[in-house]
Amino acid sequence: MFICISSNFINMKQPFNNAGVAQFQSNFFTFSMAKRTLEIQAMLNDFPSWMEEKFILSAYQQAQLASMPADFRSMLSTSIAECWESNQPVQFSKETRTEDDRSPKDIIIGQKLSTSGEDLGSISSAGTGLYIWIRYRPNS
């Protein structure tokens, strides 16, 4: 049996959750270097529009993207771009909440550092990847 997967499948929007981001990145790393460069440039040029094009977002998530401070948005997209340009996926973890849950959330962004050998005192300055963790705080 032969199954044909259209190239449009690769361009389908993914849910903005752990599985959807993992699927997008899995597809991204199958792209040619030229296609990756175009994707990265589109993300850097207009992060909210790029997110809306690649992921299924609720109206609330779209509003959050639109109201995100420009300097934070720039830092986030640049960090993602640098990770992808070094051929590494972003480690992404997003807690799940119901669609109508408006609990405050934290977006935690960090760089995983490599260590040389067993000596934890000698941490390399070259990052080995990026992680993004979206977690929700309990309502107060």
MIPA-144061 format. One line per 8 residues: number of its first residue (from 1); their letters; for each residue x, y, z of N, C-alpha, C, O, CB. Coordinates in steps of 0.2 Angstrom, whole numbers, plus 2048, in hexadecimal, padded with zeros to 3 digits. Atoms other than C-alpha are relative to their C-alpha. Glycine has a CB too. Layout:
BEGIN
NUM	a	X,Y,Z,X,Y,Z,X,Y,Z,X,Y,Z,X,Y,Z ~ ...
! end
This chain:
BEGIN
1	mficissn	804,7FA,800,800,800,800,804,806,800,809,806,804,7FB,800,806 ~ 7FC,7FA,801,807,811,7FB,7FB,806,803,7F6,807,801,802,801,7F9 ~ 803,7FA,7FD,802,821,805,803,806,7FE,809,806,7FF,7FF,7FF,808 ~ 7FD,7F9,802,805,832,7FE,7FE,805,805,7F8,806,806,7FD,801,7F9 ~ 801,7FA,7FB,807,840,80A,802,806,7FC,807,807,7FA,805,7FF,806 ~ 7FF,7F9,803,805,851,802,804,804,803,805,804,809,7F9,803,7FF ~ 7FC,7FB,7FD,811,85E,804,7FC,805,804,7FF,809,809,805,804,7FB ~ 805,7FC,7FC,802,868,80B,800,7FE,807,7FE,802,80B,7F9,801,7FC
9	finmkqpf	801,803,7F9,802,85D,81A,806,804,804,804,805,80A,801,7F8,800 ~ 7FA,7FD,7FD,813,865,81F,7FE,807,802,800,80A,807,806,800,7FC ~ 802,7F9,7FF,80B,876,81E,7F9,801,804,7F7,807,805,7FF,804,7F9 ~ 806,7FF,7FC,7FB,872,828,802,803,807,807,802,80A,7FD,7F9,801 ~ 7FF,7FD,7F9,7F9,87C,838,7FF,7FA,805,7FC,7F5,805,7FA,805,801 ~ 7FF,804,7FA,7FD,873,848,7FD,803,806,7FC,809,807,807,7FE,801 ~ 802,7FD,7FA,7F5,875,859,805,803,804,80B,800,804,7FC,7FA,804 ~ 7FB,7FD,7FC,7FE,880,865,801,7FD,806,7FE,7FF,80B,7FF,808,800
17	nnagvaqf	7FF,804,7FA,802,873,871,807,7FC,7FF,80A,7FD,7FA,7FA,7FB,802 ~ 7FA,804,800,811,867,875,801,7FC,7F9,806,7FC,7F6,801,7FC,806 ~ 800,804,806,80C,85B,867,801,804,7FA,804,802,7F5,7FA,7FB,800 ~ 800,7FC,806,809,868,85A,806,804,7FF,809,804,7F9,7FA,805,801 ~ 7FA,7FD,801,819,871,85D,805,7FB,7FE,80A,7FC,7FA,802,804,807 ~ 7FB,805,802,823,861,85C,7FF,7FE,7F9,804,7FD,7F6,7FF,7FA,805 ~ 801,802,807,81A,85C,84C,803,806,7FB,806,804,7F6,7F9,7FF,7FF ~ 7FE,7FB,805,81E,86D,844,808,800,800,80A,800,7FA,7FE,807,803
25	qsnfftfs	7F9,800,801,830,86C,849,803,7FA,7FD,808,7FA,7F9,803,800,807 ~ 7FE,806,803,831,85A,843,800,802,7F8,804,800,7F4,7FC,7FA,802 ~ 801,7FE,807,82B,861,832,805,805,7FE,808,804,7F9,7F9,802,7FF ~ 7FB,7FB,801,836,870,833,807,7FD,7FE,80A,7FF,7F9,801,805,806 ~ 7F9,802,801,846,866,834,800,7FB,7FA,806,7F8,7F8,802,7FC,806 ~ 800,804,806,841,85C,824,801,805,7FA,802,803,7F5,7FA,7FC,7FF ~ 800,7FB,805,841,86C,81A,807,801,7FE,80C,800,801,7FD,807,803 ~ 7FA,7FE,802,84F,871,80F,803,806,804,7FF,80A,807,800,802,7F8
33	makrtlei	7FD,7FB,7FD,85B,87E,816,7FD,807,7FE,7FC,80B,802,808,800,7FF ~ 803,7FA,803,854,88B,80A,7F9,801,803,7F7,807,805,7FF,800,7F9 ~ 807,7FF,7FD,842,888,811,800,801,807,7FC,805,809,7FC,7F9,7FE ~ 7FF,7FE,7F9,848,888,823,802,807,801,7FF,80B,805,806,7FC,803 ~ 7FE,7F9,7FF,850,899,820,7FA,804,7FE,7F9,809,802,806,801,7FB ~ 806,7FC,802,840,8A0,818,7FB,7FF,806,7F8,805,808,7FC,7FD,7FA ~ 804,801,7FA,836,899,827,802,804,806,7FF,808,809,7FF,7F9,802 ~ 7FD,7FC,7FA,842,8A1,834,7FF,807,7FE,7FE,80B,803,807,7FE,800
41	qamlndfp	800,7F9,802,842,8B1,82A,7F8,803,801,7F7,808,804,802,802,7F9 ~ 807,7FE,7FF,82F,8B2,82A,7FE,800,808,7FA,805,80A,7FB,7FA,7FD ~ 802,800,7F9,82E,8AE,83D,803,806,803,800,80A,807,803,7FA,803 ~ 7FD,7FA,7FE,83B,8BC,840,7FD,806,7FE,7FC,80B,802,807,800,7FE ~ 803,7F9,803,832,8C9,835,7F9,801,804,7F8,807,805,7FF,7FF,7F9 ~ 806,7FF,7FD,821,8C6,83D,7FD,7FA,804,7FA,7F6,802,7FA,802,7FB ~ 801,806,7FB,820,8BA,84C,7F8,7FE,801,7F6,7F9,800,803,801,806 ~ 807,801,7FF,80D,8BC,84F,7FD,7FD,7FA,7F9,7F8,7FA,7FC,806,803
49	swmeekfi	803,803,806,808,8B9,83D,803,7F9,7FE,7FF,7F5,7FC,801,805,7FA ~ 7FD,806,802,814,8AB,83B,7FD,7FA,805,7FB,7F5,803,808,800,801 ~ 803,805,7FB,80D,8A2,84B,7F8,7FF,7FE,7F6,7F9,7FE,7FF,803,807 ~ 807,801,802,7FB,8A5,844,800,7FC,7FA,7FB,7F8,7F9,7FC,806,7FF ~ 800,804,806,800,89D,834,802,7F9,801,800,7F4,7FD,805,803,7FB ~ 7FD,806,7FF,809,88E,83B,7FC,7FC,806,7FC,7F6,805,807,800,803 ~ 803,803,7FA,7FE,88A,84B,7F8,802,800,7F7,808,7FE,803,801,806 ~ 807,7FE,7FF,7EB,889,84F,800,803,807,802,801,80C,7FC,7F9,800
57	lsayqqaq	800,7FC,7FA,7E9,897,85C,7F9,802,801,7F5,804,7FD,805,806,7FF ~ 806,7FE,7FE,7DA,89C,865,800,808,800,806,80B,7FF,7FE,7FE,808 ~ 801,7F9,800,7D4,8AE,865,804,803,805,808,809,805,7F9,803,800 ~ 7FD,7FD,7FA,7DB,8B1,876,808,7FF,7FF,80C,804,801,7FE,7FC,806 ~ 7F8,801,801,7ED,8AA,871,802,805,7FA,807,808,7FB,801,7F9,7FD ~ 7FF,7FB,805,7EC,8B5,861,801,807,804,806,80B,802,7FB,800,7FB ~ 7FF,7FA,7FC,7E9,8C4,86D,806,801,804,809,806,804,7F9,801,804 ~ 7FA,800,7FC,7F7,8BF,878,806,801,7FC,80B,805,7FE,801,7F9,804
65	lasmpadf	7FA,7FF,804,803,8BE,86A,800,808,7FE,806,80B,7FD,7FF,7FC,7F9 ~ 801,7FA,802,7FD,8CF,864,802,805,805,805,80B,804,7F9,802,7FD ~ 7FE,7FC,7FA,800,8D7,875,807,7FF,803,809,802,808,7FA,800,805 ~ 7F9,802,7FE,811,8CF,878,804,806,7FF,805,808,7F9,802,7F9,7FD ~ 7FB,7FB,801,81E,8DC,87B,805,7FF,7FA,807,7F9,7F9,804,802,806 ~ 7FC,801,806,828,8DF,86B,807,7FD,802,80A,7F9,7FE,801,807,7FC ~ 7F9,802,7FE,839,8DD,874,800,7F8,802,805,7F4,800,803,804,805 ~ 801,807,7FE,833,8CC,87B,7FF,7FC,7FA,802,7F6,7F9,7FA,7FF,805
73	rsmlstsi	802,804,806,82C,8C6,86B,806,7FF,7FB,808,7FA,7F9,7FB,804,7FB ~ 7F9,800,804,83D,8CB,862,805,7FB,803,808,7F7,800,803,807,800 ~ 7FB,804,7FD,847,8C2,86F,7FE,7F8,7FF,802,7F4,7FE,800,801,808 ~ 802,807,801,83C,8B2,86E,801,7FE,7F9,804,7F8,7F8,7F8,800,802 ~ 7FF,802,807,83C,8B1,85B,807,7FF,7FE,809,7FB,7FB,7FD,805,7FB ~ 7F9,801,802,84F,8B4,85A,803,7FA,804,807,7F7,801,803,807,803 ~ 7FE,806,7FD,852,8A7,867,7FE,7F9,7FD,802,7F5,7FC,7FE,800,807 ~ 802,806,803,848,89A,85E,804,800,7F9,806,7FA,7F7,7F8,801,7FE
81	aecwesnq	7FC,800,807,850,89F,84D,807,7FD,801,80A,7F9,7FD,800,807,7FD ~ 7F9,802,7FE,862,89D,855,800,7F8,801,804,7F5,7FF,803,804,806 ~ 800,807,7FF,85D,88C,85B,7FF,7FC,7FA,802,7F7,7F9,7FA,7FE,805 ~ 801,804,806,856,886,84B,805,800,7FB,807,7FC,7F7,7F9,803,7FC ~ 7FA,7FF,805,865,88D,841,805,7FB,802,80A,7FA,7FE,802,807,800 ~ 7FA,804,7FE,870,882,84C,7FD,7F9,7FF,800,7F4,802,802,801,807 ~ 803,807,802,865,873,846,7FD,7FC,806,7FE,7F6,807,805,7FC,7FD ~ 803,803,7FA,85D,870,857,7F9,802,801,7F7,808,800,804,802,806
89	pvqfsket	807,7FF,7FE,84B,86F,85C,7FF,804,806,803,803,80B,7FB,7FA,800 ~ 801,7FC,7FA,844,87B,869,7FC,7FB,805,7F8,7F7,803,7FB,806,7FF ~ 804,804,7FB,83F,871,879,7FA,804,802,7FB,809,806,805,7FE,806 ~ 806,7FD,7FF,82D,876,87B,7FC,7FD,805,7FB,7F7,804,7FD,802,7FA ~ 805,803,7FB,821,873,88A,7FB,805,801,7FD,80A,804,804,7FD,806 ~ 806,7FB,7FE,810,87B,88C,7FB,7FC,804,7F9,7F7,801,7FD,803,7F9 ~ 805,803,7FC,805,876,89A,7F9,801,7FC,7F8,806,7F9,800,803,807 ~ 807,800,803,7F3,872,894,7FB,804,805,7FB,803,80B,7FE,7F9,7FE
97	rteddrsp	806,7FD,7FC,7E4,87D,89A,7FA,800,7FB,7FB,7FF,7F5,802,807,802 ~ 806,800,804,7D2,87E,894,801,807,7FC,804,80B,7FE,7FA,800,804 ~ 800,7FB,804,7CF,88A,886,7FE,807,804,800,80C,802,7FB,7FF,7FA ~ 802,7FA,7FC,7C6,896,892,804,802,806,802,807,809,7F8,7FF,801 ~ 7FC,7FE,7FA,7D3,896,8A0,804,806,7FE,808,806,7FA,804,7FA,802 ~ 7FC,7FA,801,7DB,8A7,8A1,805,801,806,806,807,808,7FB,806,800 ~ 7FB,7FF,7FB,7E7,8A3,8AF,806,803,7FE,808,803,7F8,801,7F9,803 ~ 7FA,7FD,802,7F6,8AD,8AF,806,7FB,7FE,805,7F5,801,803,805,806
105	kdiiigqk	7FB,805,802,805,8A5,8A7,807,803,800,808,809,7FF,7FE,7FD,7F9 ~ 7F9,7FE,800,818,8A5,8A7,802,7FD,7F9,801,7F7,7F8,804,7FE,806 ~ 7FC,803,806,822,8A3,897,807,800,802,80B,805,803,7FF,804,7F9 ~ 7F9,801,7FD,833,89C,89D,804,7FE,7FA,803,7F9,7F7,800,7FB,805 ~ 7FB,802,805,841,89C,890,807,800,802,809,804,806,7FF,806,7FA ~ 7F9,801,7FE,852,896,892,804,7FC,7FB,802,7F9,7F6,800,7FC,807 ~ 7FB,803,804,861,88F,88A,803,7FA,804,806,7FB,809,806,805,7FD ~ 7FD,806,7FD,867,87D,88E,808,801,7FE,80A,802,7F9,7FD,7FA,7FD
113	lstsgedl	7F9,7FF,800,87A,87E,891,803,7F9,7FF,801,7F4,803,803,804,805 ~ 7FC,806,800,886,870,88C,805,800,806,808,805,807,803,7FF,7F9 ~ 7FB,801,7FB,892,869,899,806,7FC,7FD,804,7F8,7F9,7FE,7FD,807 ~ 7FB,804,802,8A3,862,895,802,7FB,805,804,7FD,80A,806,805,7FE ~ 7FE,806,7FC,8A6,851,89C,7FC,800,806,7F6,802,806,807,800,802 ~ 803,801,7FA,8A1,84E,8AE,801,806,804,7FD,807,80A,802,7FA,804 ~ 7FF,7FA,7FC,8A7,85F,8B4,7FB,805,7FF,7FB,809,7FA,807,803,7FE ~ 805,7FC,801,898,869,8B7,802,808,801,7FE,80C,800,7FA,7FF,805
121	gsissagt	7FD,7F9,7FF,8A3,878,8BB,802,803,7FA,803,809,7F9,806,800,805 ~ 7FE,7FD,806,8A8,87A,8A9,7FA,800,7FB,7FA,7FB,7F7,806,7FC,7FD ~ 806,800,804,898,87F,8A0,802,804,7FA,805,809,7FA,7FA,803,804 ~ 7FE,7FD,806,89A,883,88E,7FC,806,7FF,7F6,806,801,7FF,7FB,7FA ~ 804,7FB,802,894,894,888,7FC,7FF,7FA,7F7,803,7F9,805,807,7FF ~ 804,801,806,88D,88D,878,7FA,7FC,803,7FB,7F7,806,804,7FC,7FB ~ 806,804,7FE,87B,888,87B,7FF,7FA,7FC,801,7F9,7F6,7FA,805,7FF ~ 801,807,804,875,877,876,7F8,800,7FF,7F6,7FB,7FC,802,7FA,804
129	glyiwiry	807,800,802,863,87C,874,7FC,805,804,7FE,809,809,7FD,7FA,801 ~ 805,7FB,7FD,854,887,879,7FA,7FC,803,7F8,7F7,800,7FE,805,7FB ~ 806,803,7FE,846,882,884,7FB,806,802,7FD,80C,804,801,7FC,807 ~ 805,7FC,7FE,835,88B,886,7FB,7FC,804,7F8,7F7,802,7FD,803,7F9 ~ 805,803,7FB,829,887,894,7FA,805,801,7FC,80A,804,803,7FD,806 ~ 805,7FC,7FF,818,88E,895,7FC,7FD,806,7F9,7F7,805,7FB,801,7FA ~ 804,803,7FA,810,88B,8A6,7FB,805,803,7FC,80B,802,805,7FE,806 ~ 805,7FC,7FE,801,892,8AE,800,800,808,801,7FB,80B,7F9,7FD,7FE
137	rpns	800,7FF,7F9,800,899,8C0,7F8,7FF,802,7F4,801,7FE,802,807,801 ~ 806,800,7FD,7F1,896,8CB,7FD,807,801,800,80B,802,800,7FC,807 ~ 803,7FA,7FF,7E4,8A3,8CB,800,802,808,7FF,7FE,80C,7F8,800,7FE ~ 7FF,7FE,7F9,7E6,8AE,8DB,7FA,803,802,7F9,805,808,806,805,801
! end
